[in-house]
Amino acid sequence: MKGSDVEKEVCAYAERVGFMSIKFKDLSRAGGPDRLFISNTGNVAFMEFKSPAEPVSDRQDDYIMDLKRRYVTVHIIRDVDAGINLISLMATEDVLRGGGG
């Protein structure tokens, strides 16, 4: 399965459970993650979607590491289940915060 197919399915799930899914494009710097997901309580995570065999480029790795150094949540997602599990975990955190479900 291509990374774009994984992205499409994870985005559809995220939107069904009430998340914002924003296509991320940094116009000033190459290598940014594909998407930004925002939950109902402001829980935020970036996701980069790749096929199981597709490598992360050096530019992407540098960008992701720069975000992580700033304590920003970033995940490389290589299959639909991993993306859905992450969104589900974020939704559970929302419930624990008292922000919905």
ROVO-759789 format. One record per atom (N, C-alpha, C): residue number from 1; residue in one letter; atom name; z, y, x. Coordinates in Angstrom, 1 decimal. Each point is the difference from the previous one (the first is absolute). Layout:
// residues N
PT seq type atom     pz     py     px
PT NUM    A   CA      Z      Y      X
...
//
This chain:
// residues 101
PT seq type atom     pz     py     px
PT   1    M    N    0.0   -1.2    0.8
PT   1    M   CA    0.0    1.2   -0.8
PT   1    M    C    0.0    1.2    0.9
PT   2    K    N   -0.9    1.0   -0.3
PT   2    K   CA   -0.1    1.2    0.7
PT   2    K    C    1.3    0.9   -0.3
PT   3    G    N    0.3    0.9    1.0
PT   3    G   CA    1.1    0.9   -0.2
PT   3    G    C   -0.2    0.9   -1.2
PT   4    S    N   -1.2    0.4   -0.3
PT   4    S   CA   -0.3    0.9   -1.2
PT   4    S    C    0.3   -0.8   -1.3
PT   5    D    N   -0.2   -1.3    0.0
PT   5    D   CA    0.3   -0.8   -1.2
PT   5    D    C    1.5   -0.1   -0.2
PT   6    V    N    0.7   -0.2    1.2
PT   6    V   CA    1.5   -0.1   -0.1
PT   6    V    C    0.5    1.4   -0.5
PT   7    E    N   -0.5    1.1    0.5
PT   7    E   CA    0.4    1.3   -0.4
PT   7    E    C   -0.2    0.2   -1.5
PT   8    K    N   -1.1   -0.4   -0.5
PT   8    K   CA   -0.3    0.2   -1.4
PT   8    K    C    1.0   -0.7   -0.9
PT   9    E    N    0.3   -1.3    0.3
PT   9    E   CA    0.9   -0.7   -0.8
PT   9    E    C    1.5    0.5    0.1
PT  10    V    N    0.4    0.4    1.2
PT  10    V   CA    1.3    0.5    0.2
PT  10    V    C    0.2    1.3   -0.7
PT  11    C    N   -1.1    0.9    0.0
PT  11    C   CA    0.1    1.3   -0.7
PT  11    C    C    0.1   -0.3   -1.5
PT  12    A    N   -0.8   -0.9   -0.5
PT  12    A   CA    0.0   -0.3   -1.4
PT  12    A    C    1.4   -0.4   -0.5
PT  13    Y    N    0.7   -0.9    0.8
PT  13    Y   CA    1.3   -0.4   -0.3
PT  13    Y    C    1.0    1.2    0.1
PT  14    A    N   -0.1    0.7    1.0
PT  14    A   CA    0.9    1.2    0.2
PT  14    A    C   -0.1    0.9   -1.2
PT  15    E    N   -1.2    0.3   -0.4
PT  15    E   CA   -0.1    0.9   -1.1
PT  15    E    C    0.5   -0.6   -1.3
PT  16    R    N   -0.1   -1.3   -0.2
PT  16    R   CA    0.5   -0.7   -1.2
PT  16    R    C    1.5    0.2   -0.1
PT  17    V    N    0.7    0.0    1.2
PT  17    V   CA    1.4    0.1    0.0
PT  17    V    C    0.5    1.5    0.2
PT  18    G    N   -0.9    0.9   -0.1
PT  18    G   CA    0.4    1.4   -0.1
PT  18    G    C    0.0    0.8    1.3
PT  19    F    N   -0.6   -0.6    1.1
PT  19    F   CA   -0.1    0.7    1.2
PT  19    F    C   -1.2    0.9    0.1
PT  20    M    N    0.1    1.1    0.7
PT  20    M   CA   -1.1    0.8    0.4
PT  20    M    C   -0.6   -0.7    1.2
PT  21    S    N   -1.4    0.0    0.0
PT  21    S   CA   -0.7   -0.6    1.2
PT  21    S    C   -1.0    1.0    0.4
PT  22    I    N    0.2    0.6    1.2
PT  22    I   CA   -0.8    1.1    0.5
PT  22    I    C   -0.9   -0.5    1.2
PT  23    K    N   -1.3    0.2   -0.1
PT  23    K   CA   -0.8   -0.3    1.1
PT  23    K    C    0.3    1.1    1.1
PT  24    F    N    0.3   -0.5    1.2
PT  24    F   CA    0.5    0.9    1.0
PT  24    F    C   -1.2    0.3    1.0
PT  25    K    N   -0.2    1.3    0.2
PT  25    K   CA   -1.1    0.4    1.0
PT  25    K    C    0.5    1.2    0.7
PT  26    D    N    0.3   -0.2    1.3
PT  26    D   CA    0.4    1.1    0.8
PT  26    D    C   -1.2    0.6    0.6
PT  27    L    N   -0.3    1.2   -0.4
PT  27    L   CA   -1.2    0.7    0.5
PT  27    L    C    0.0    0.5    1.4
PT  28    S    N    1.2    0.0    0.5
PT  28    S   CA    0.2    0.6    1.4
PT  28    S    C    0.2   -1.1    1.1
PT  29    R    N    0.1   -1.3   -0.5
PT  29    R   CA    0.3   -1.0    1.0
PT  29    R    C   -0.5   -1.4   -0.6
PT  30    A    N   -0.7   -0.7    0.9
PT  30    A   CA   -0.5   -1.4   -0.4
PT  30    A    C    1.1   -1.0    0.1
PT  31    G    N   -0.1   -1.1   -0.8
PT  31    G   CA    0.9   -1.1    0.2
PT  31    G    C    1.1   -0.1   -1.0
PT  32    G    N    0.1    0.9   -1.0
PT  32    G   CA    1.1    0.0   -1.0
PT  32    G    C   -0.1   -1.3   -0.9
PT  33    P    N    1.1   -0.4   -0.5
PT  33    P   CA    0.1   -1.1   -1.0
PT  33    P    C   -0.9    0.3   -1.2
PT  34    D    N   -0.3   -1.1   -0.7
PT  34    D   CA   -0.9    0.1   -1.1
PT  34    D    C    0.6    0.6   -1.2
PT  35    R    N    1.2   -0.3   -0.3
PT  35    R   CA    0.7    0.4   -1.3
PT  35    R    C    1.4    0.5    0.2
PT  36    L    N    0.4    0.9   -0.9
PT  36    L   CA    1.4    0.4   -0.2
PT  36    L    C    0.4   -0.4   -1.4
PT  37    F    N    1.1   -0.8    0.0
PT  37    F   CA    0.6   -0.4   -1.3
PT  37    F    C    1.3    0.7   -0.3
PT  38    I    N    0.2    0.5   -1.2
PT  38    I   CA    1.2    0.8   -0.3
PT  38    I    C    0.5   -0.6   -1.3
PT  39    S    N    1.3   -0.4    0.0
PT  39    S   CA    0.7   -0.6   -1.1
PT  39    S    C    0.5    1.1   -1.0
PT  40    N    N    0.6   -0.5   -1.0
PT  40    N   CA    0.6    0.9   -1.0
PT  40    N    C    1.2    0.8    0.5
PT  41    T    N    0.7   -0.5    1.1
PT  41    T   CA    1.1    0.7    0.5
PT  41    T    C   -0.3    0.7    1.4
PT  42    G    N   -1.3    0.0    0.3
PT  42    G   CA   -0.3    0.7    1.3
PT  42    G    C    0.0   -0.9    1.2
PT  43    N    N    0.1   -1.3   -0.3
PT  43    N   CA   -0.1   -1.0    1.1
PT  43    N    C   -1.5    0.0    0.5
PT  44    V    N   -0.2    0.2    1.3
PT  44    V   CA   -1.3    0.2    0.5
PT  44    V    C   -0.4   -1.0    1.1
PT  45    A    N   -1.2   -0.5    0.0
PT  45    A   CA   -0.5   -0.8    1.1
PT  45    A    C   -1.4    0.1    0.2
PT  46    F    N   -0.5    0.1    1.2
PT  46    F   CA   -1.4   -0.1    0.4
PT  46    F    C   -0.4   -1.4    0.1
PT  47    M    N   -1.2   -0.3   -0.3
PT  47    M   CA   -0.5   -1.4    0.2
PT  47    M    C   -1.4    0.1    0.6
PT  48    E    N   -0.2   -0.8    1.0
PT  48    E   CA   -1.4   -0.2    0.6
PT  48    E    C   -0.4   -1.4   -0.4
PT  49    F    N   -1.2   -0.1   -0.6
PT  49    F   CA   -0.5   -1.3   -0.5
PT  49    F    C   -1.0   -0.6    1.0
PT  50    K    N    0.2   -1.2    0.4
PT  50    K   CA   -0.9   -0.7    0.9
PT  50    K    C   -0.2   -1.4   -0.5
PT  51    S    N   -1.2   -0.6    0.3
PT  51    S   CA   -0.1   -1.4   -0.2
PT  51    S    C    0.8   -0.8    1.0
PT  52    P    N    0.3   -1.3   -0.3
PT  52    P   CA    0.9   -0.7    0.9
PT  52    P    C   -0.5    0.0    1.5
PT  53    A    N   -1.3    0.0    0.2
PT  53    A   CA   -0.5    0.0    1.4
PT  53    A    C   -0.3    1.4    0.6
PT  54    E    N    0.0    1.0   -0.8
PT  54    E   CA   -0.4    1.3    0.4
PT  54    E    C    1.1    0.7    0.9
PT  55    P    N   -0.3    0.4    1.2
PT  55    P   CA    1.0    0.7    0.8
PT  55    P    C    0.2    1.4   -0.4
PT  56    V    N    1.2    0.5    0.3
PT  56    V   CA    0.3    1.4   -0.1
PT  56    V    C   -0.5    0.7    1.2
PT  57    S    N   -0.8    1.1   -0.2
PT  57    S   CA   -0.6    0.7    1.1
PT  57    S    C    1.1    0.7    0.8
PT  58    D    N   -0.4    0.4    1.2
PT  58    D   CA    1.0    0.7    0.9
PT  58    D    C    0.4    1.4   -0.7
PT  59    R    N   -1.0    0.6   -0.6
PT  59    R   CA    0.3    1.3   -0.7
PT  59    R    C    1.0   -0.2   -1.1
PT  60    Q    N   -0.3   -1.1   -0.8
PT  60    Q   CA    0.9   -0.3   -1.1
PT  60    Q    C    1.4   -0.3    0.5
PT  61    D    N    0.1   -0.8    1.0
PT  61    D   CA    1.3   -0.4    0.6
PT  61    D    C    0.7    1.2    0.5
PT  62    D    N   -0.7    0.9    0.7
PT  62    D   CA    0.7    1.3    0.5
PT  62    D    C    0.5    0.8   -1.2
PT  63    Y    N   -0.8    0.1   -1.1
PT  63    Y   CA    0.4    0.8   -1.1
PT  63    Y    C    1.2   -0.6   -0.7
PT  64    I    N   -0.1   -1.3   -0.2
PT  64    I   CA    1.1   -0.8   -0.7
PT  64    I    C    1.3    0.1    0.9
PT  65    M    N   -0.1   -0.1    1.3
PT  65    M   CA    1.2    0.1    0.8
PT  65    M    C    0.6    1.4    0.0
PT  66    D    N   -0.9    1.0   -0.1
PT  66    D   CA    0.5    1.4   -0.1
PT  66    D    C    0.7    0.2   -1.3
PT  67    L    N   -0.4   -0.6   -1.1
PT  67    L   CA    0.7    0.1   -1.3
PT  67    L    C    1.3   -0.7    0.1
PT  68    K    N    0.0   -1.2    0.6
PT  68    K   CA    1.3   -0.7    0.1
PT  68    K    C    1.0    0.6    0.8
PT  69    R    N   -0.4    0.7    1.1
PT  69    R   CA    0.9    0.8    0.8
PT  69    R    C    0.7    1.1   -0.8
PT  70    R    N   -0.7    0.4   -1.1
PT  70    R   CA    0.6    1.1   -0.8
PT  70    R    C    0.7   -0.7   -1.3
PT  71    Y    N    0.3   -1.3    0.1
PT  71    Y   CA    0.7   -0.7   -1.0
PT  71    Y    C   -0.8   -0.1   -1.3
PT  72    V    N   -1.3    0.0    0.0
PT  72    V   CA   -0.8   -0.1   -1.1
PT  72    V    C   -0.3   -1.5   -0.2
PT  73    T    N    0.0   -0.5   -1.2
PT  73    T   CA   -0.2   -1.4   -0.3
PT  73    T    C   -1.5   -0.3    0.0
PT  74    V    N   -0.5   -0.9    0.8
PT  74    V   CA   -1.4   -0.4    0.1
PT  74    V    C   -0.1   -1.5    0.1
PT  75    H    N   -0.9   -0.6   -0.7
PT  75    H   CA   -0.2   -1.4    0.0
PT  75    H    C   -1.5   -0.3    0.2
PT  76    I    N   -0.3   -1.1    0.7
PT  76    I   CA   -1.3   -0.5    0.1
PT  76    I    C    0.0   -1.2   -1.0
PT  77    I    N   -0.9    0.1   -1.0
PT  77    I   CA   -0.1   -1.0   -1.0
PT  77    I    C   -1.3   -0.8    0.1
PT  78    R    N    0.1   -1.3    0.2
PT  78    R   CA   -1.1   -0.9    0.2
PT  78    R    C   -0.3   -0.9   -1.1
PT  79    D    N    0.8    0.0   -1.0
PT  79    D   CA   -0.3   -0.9   -1.2
PT  79    D    C    0.6    0.6   -1.3
PT  80    V    N   -0.5   -0.3   -1.1
PT  80    V   CA    0.5    0.6   -1.3
PT  80    V    C    1.4   -0.3   -0.2
PT  81    D    N    0.5   -1.2    0.3
PT  81    D   CA    1.4   -0.4   -0.3
PT  81    D    C    0.9    0.9    0.8
PT  82    A    N   -0.3    0.3    1.3
PT  82    A   CA    0.8    0.8    0.8
PT  82    A    C    0.1    1.4   -0.6
PT  83    G    N   -1.1    0.6   -0.5
PT  83    G   CA    0.1    1.3   -0.6
PT  83    G    C    0.7    0.0   -1.3
PT  84    I    N   -0.2   -0.9   -0.8
PT  84    I   CA    0.7   -0.1   -1.3
PT  84    I    C    1.5   -0.2    0.3
PT  85    N    N    0.4   -0.8    0.9
PT  85    N   CA    1.4   -0.2    0.4
PT  85    N    C    0.6    1.3    0.4
PT  86    L    N   -0.7    0.7    0.8
PT  86    L   CA    0.6    1.3    0.5
PT  86    L    C    0.2    1.0   -1.2
PT  87    I    N   -1.0    0.1   -0.8
PT  87    I   CA    0.1    0.9   -1.2
PT  87    I    C    1.2   -0.5   -0.9
PT  88    S    N    0.1   -1.3   -0.2
PT  88    S   CA    1.1   -0.5   -0.8
PT  88    S    C    1.3    0.3    0.6
PT  89    L    N    0.1   -0.1    1.3
PT  89    L   CA    1.3    0.3    0.7
PT  89    L    C    0.3    1.5   -0.2
PT  90    M    N   -1.0    0.9    0.1
PT  90    M   CA    0.2    1.4   -0.2
PT  90    M    C    0.5    0.3   -1.4
PT  91    A    N   -0.6   -0.8   -1.0
PT  91    A   CA    0.4    0.2   -1.4
PT  91    A    C    1.4   -0.5   -0.2
PT  92    T    N    0.4   -1.0    0.7
PT  92    T   CA    1.4   -0.5   -0.1
PT  92    T    C    0.9    1.0    0.5
PT  93    E    N   -0.3    0.7    1.1
PT  93    E   CA    0.8    1.0    0.6
PT  93    E    C    0.1    1.2   -1.0
PT  94    D    N   -1.0    0.3   -0.8
PT  94    D   CA    0.0    1.0   -1.0
PT  94    D    C    1.1   -0.4   -1.1
PT  95    V    N   -0.1   -1.2   -0.4
PT  95    V   CA    1.0   -0.5   -1.0
PT  95    V    C    1.4    0.2    0.5
PT  96    L    N    0.2   -0.4    1.3
PT  96    L   CA    1.4    0.1    0.6
PT  96    L    C    0.4    1.4    0.1
PT  97    R    N   -0.9    1.0    0.1
PT  97    R   CA    0.3    1.4    0.1
PT  97    R    C    0.2    0.6   -1.4
PT  98    G    N   -0.3   -0.9   -1.1
PT  98    G   CA    0.1    0.5   -1.3
PT  98    G    C   -1.2    0.8   -0.5
PT  99    G    N   -1.2   -0.3    0.6
PT  99    G   CA   -1.2    0.8   -0.3
PT  99    G    C   -1.0   -0.7   -0.8
PT 100    G    N    0.3   -1.1   -0.6
PT 100    G   CA   -1.0   -0.6   -0.9
PT 100    G    C   -0.3   -1.4    0.5
PT 101    G    N   -1.1   -0.6   -0.5
PT 101    G   CA   -0.3   -1.4    0.3
PT 101    G    C   -1.3   -0.3   -0.6
//
